[in-house]
Amino acid sequence: MSSSDEGERGVASKRRSRRLVGGLRTRLVVAFVVVALISAVTSTALAYRDARTAVLQRAQNAAVNDLRERVGTVAADFDVPPDQQSLSRFAAKVSDGIGGKIVVARYQDLTAVSDSYADTESRITTELRAAVMTGDDAKFQRVQWRGEPYLVVGMPVTYADGDRRTSGLDVFTITDLRAERDDTAALLDSVRKGTVPVVLLAAVLALLAAGTVLRPVRKLGRATRELATGDLGSRVAVTGHDELADLATTFNETADALQASDTELREQEAKARRFVADVSHELRTPLAAMTMVATVLEEDADQLPPDAARAARTVGAETARLSRLVEDLMEISRFDAKAVRLNAAETDLADTVQASLALRGWTDRVQTHLHEGVRAVVDRRRIDVIVANLVGNALRHGAPPVTVTLGTVREADEEWVTLEVADHGPGLPPGARERVFDRFYKADAARTRGTADDSGQGSGLGTAIALENARLHGGTIDVTDGPQRGAVFTLRLPLRRTEEGTE
């Protein structure tokens, strides 16, 4: 598996984990559920409070009104001051008229209870007694007795002569509030049970809403990824009139503009390539004639005056350089037009390198360390071009000794051929390593110019052509600084043999 495949899988895995952990769908569902839960809890709390208040208020009003009416009826026939027996009869009559509630009647030191077994002292607080004794109307208080709720209502008995004078007789009723408590608790349970369906309904609605929102977002993301991979025809269907529709429209307009710009640039690039190819082709015929003339002049240069001889040699050298430049331009144009094909066959690379050096007369000027028996399926002519450019640059720009090393390495379960060309010159200047393979780039200012008759001859296209030929074989060329000084160019090609086939 290649590192790029692993990287793509890693990115896809991270994208899936983000969707699961913090995706927009998850956040929308969580937001809907949280809002629904908060609303349900708030509504439950408010409903419980209001219901409890209403129930207790109704119980309090009923208890106060019942006590007031019953006391008014019974007290009309009651004589003050009472004795213990009459006070007990008064408490019993009041209790019978208000549903059998516990009634406590107090007159100075006398106390009568309608239910003699009831514990009333702990349920009637000192504060309520004091409020009833000092007031002229009914007072009430809710108390807890043995963990149960009760409502205690007290009121003074006044004379019926209209001046609201208290008689010294105080009456209290104790009302059990457990029924009201159970009613409000049942209401709370009902509302609480209704919270679960509300939350589930909110989650379903959130999923539906998320699908409605995320569907066009996913389509837009898919179209964006397709656009990023080079599919400039990718578009998004625009539906509706909302913000997502505006975003889709903007995306389509951007893609249209990008496609139009790409088409225009491709047309301009094609025109430029055709222009270079046409110009190079048209120059070949006059250059052939010029080369013939320059050759004749160089052959007769010794018979010419010194200035004419120097001019003839200069014309010959520059004509040769111009011819090579035209050939390089035509080669580059073929690479740009994707018209280059490999004529590959299994080749002994050591023999190929030796032949390339011998053809140019460099055998005595270059030290070689060539492993014998290194055979691979390559285009022999293009390997010759690579060797000529790399070794020629080392001889022309570097300093001796120039060494050429051929070997093999194994990396990531794949075997590679390496051809290393090193010199001991000044090396590449700062910043030149990143641009050394650019077309027409020259770094001569920092490297000594020699007299090598390499095939590049200073056109600025040699390293670019060498790199294109290496890529055509599925390889590459790297450049580094030497261990001591100088530059080291390393050609790397996959080691393919006949049974493995070619690309």
Buried (B, 14 or more C-beta within 10 A) or exposed (E): EEEEEEEEEEEEEEEEEEEEEEBBBBEBBEEBBEEBBEBBEEBBEEBBEEBBEEBBEEBBEBBBEBBBEBBEEBBEEBEEEBEEEBBBBBBBBBBBBBEEBBBBBBBEEBBBBBBEEEEBEEBBBEEBBEBBBEBEEBBBBEBEBEEEBBBBBBBBBBEEEEEEEBBBBBBBBBBBBEEBBEBBEEBBEEBEEEBEEBBEEBBEBBBEBBEEBBEBBEBBEEBBEBBEEEEBEBBBEBEEEEEBBEBBEEBBEEBEEEBEEEEEEEEEEEEEBEEBBEEBEEBEEEBEEBBEBBEEBBEEBEEBEEEEBEBBBEBBBEBBBBBBBBBBBBBBBBBBEEEBEBEBEBBBBBBBBBBBBEEBEBEEBBEBEBEEEBBBBBBBEBBBBBBBBBBBBBBBBBBBEBBBBBEBEEEEEEEBBBBBBBBBBBBBEEEBBEEBBBBEBBBEEEBEEBEBBBBBBBBBBBBBBBBBBBEBBEBEBBBBEBEEEBBBBBBBBBBBEEEEEBE
